[in-house]
């Protein structure tokens, strides 16, 4: 299945049915009075987060989603039938934005979360509602309201604890194959990864985390070179970024320090908040170096040691286990802190309500 993480759709809710203007007509019942029923409500359109879906491919070709109109009211106090609502199932992590206003409508971050995309029109009133002591034969009724119509942009941001960042052929896909059951494509040419891959890293029977591999960045991605920034959105929800650097490039003209700094520059151009995320440096392919420590010391001296770094060889797994344990400890610490803050917030007593006679302006 082709991975689609962005789409544009149009949702059209159903119109409400018209109210009826009718009068009771039966033998031996003179002046039976108004009996026009109301129109039914038009169908609404909702989005539902579904963890069993992992791509927006269903919305690549099906662009228009239309709900049915409500039925019009009829005589004999018959109300029109309301139309059924439509539920669009989307992957967890989908962000829905109004294309015209730019307003974010929903961020489907939890499985089963439901949000309204387009409200169906309300059914019109029949003349039954307009009778009174002074208007015993009302002939007025109201039409049904139009359903809401919207053009929406869908963006999928995958849910992962750790995101991989690096140049093409830095070894990101090899690393995720080494530490998880994910099997992304690996080859000796750039841009073998064309869409995000997720892998579950299981440290123990009870501890695991999710890691995301996105296509590699190159210098000038902000200007559209390579695959650009289109996949960086998938790192927005991560707790930690792993900046993987090829410490042993095959071409002599490639400088690992320059390559690493280029990635950071592109990250900063894309999103300052993403640039400020916790980021660890991972020096990969040390198995190809004759004097690894000398090369590593030279790199760190020029690039700087302002961040935590690890030395690995993804192809044979050297250093990968230690790295995954460190990641698990880091994530567990963050989760424990978040849970403690949530418990503390929940345990705070509610502020007492002010008495009805209390007037702040009088004090």
Secondary structure, 3 states (H helix, E strand, C coil): CCCCCEEEEEEECCCCCCCCCCECCECCECCCCECCCCCCCCCCEEEEEECCCCCCCHHHHCCEEECCCCCCCECCCECCCCCCCEEEEEECCEEEEECCCCCEEEEECCCCCEEEEECCCCCCCCHHHHCCCCCCCCCCCCCCCCCCEEEEEEEECCCCCEEEECECCCCHHHHHHHHCCCCCCCCCCCCCCCCCEEEEEECCCCCEEEEEECCCECCCHHHCCCCCCCCHHHHCCCCEEEEEEECCCCCCCCCHHHHHHHHHHHHHHHCHHHHCCCEEEEEECHHHCCCHHHHHHHHHHHHCCCCCEEECECCCCECHHHHHHHHHHHHHHHHHHHHHHHHHHHHCCCCCCCCCCCCHHHC
